[in-house]
């Protein structure tokens, strides 16, 4: 297990290093950053002053090493727009995005795993077709359109839930449903497929032949093996949710890190955009690393695979 953990740790570090390089390249993705900060009406002298002020006149590798070193220590620089440390802005907004992400993945797991298990218990039944129908609709429906439909239903037709802000837990209900439903189809289909494979295996037939109760066979012997790939998928979906929260937070006016990134893109506030992209990516890498370890613990064969 120690060797497997070290290999995964080295791989996660290399991925994080690559992500940091790509994130830093955002500075030059839209052209000269000094011109973007100064604005279209700025003179050449103003642009040159900004270039020297922010160090854009130095070699790119020097800029990257300095930026990466500061980011490693939690220093993401100053926001061009807010004139505040980016780290302070992130610490203020991240709890909202994390709350939304945790609620959404919890909603998705609580909905999709029982649906997947029930569908696998009765394949080709009405329940199975209903679960697959929910999956297809979830995959085909754009999340922003679903969000707008919920706003129309619960703010116009039946005004029982708030649709903007983050002051109370009720403000998170609709964004949670939208983000959670986005992840439900993939988790439900993978659970159903895993359960179908496990329920047809020899050790499950042996367990049934011994006269074990159905719920023991199902939840103690079958579900544990069937959810191994679901653990990895849930971690990946949580990472996608953090990225997808940029759109959902904008629609529901949740002032989280995603909404901060959305605002900062329009303001050319590059340090904030870089910090949000890097932090969300690191969350994704850490979750993937932890899910790999959990899978190896659940199934020891993975450690030698």
Number of C-alpha atoms within 10 A of each C-alpha: 13 8 10 15 16 11 12 17 15 11 14 17 15 12 15 18 13 12 17 22 16 15 20 23 14 16 20 14 11 11 10 13 20 22 19 18 18 17 13 8 8 12 12 11 9 14 19 15 14 18 19 12 11 12 14 18 13 11 9 14 10 12 16 16 13 12 17 19 13 13 18 10 8 13 16 23 18 18 20 17 14 12 9 12 16 23 20 14 17 20 12 13 18 19 13 18 22 17 14 27 25 16 18 29 25 16 19 27 20 13 17 27 21 14 26 25 24 17 26 24 17 13 13 12 12 11 16 20 14 14 21 20 13 17 22 14 13 20 16 10 12 12 20 16 11 18 21 16 12 19 22 14 14 16 15 10 10 10 12 11 16 19 24 19 15 18 10 9 9 14 18 24 16 22 27 23 19 24 29 29 26 26 26 27 26 20 25 26 23 19 27 27 16 22 25 20 14 21 19 11 12 10 14 17 13 12 15 15 9 9 9 13 10 11 10 13 19 19 13 11 16 23 19 14 18 22 20 20 16 22 19 20 18 22 22 17 25 26 23 18 25 25 20 18 25 21 18 25 25 19 17 21 15 26 19 26 31 28 21 21 23 16 16 21 13 9 14 19 20 25 22 29 24 23 24 24 21 21 16 18 21 19 15 21 21 17 18 22 18 17 21 22 19 14 20 19 14 14 13 11 10 14 16 9 7
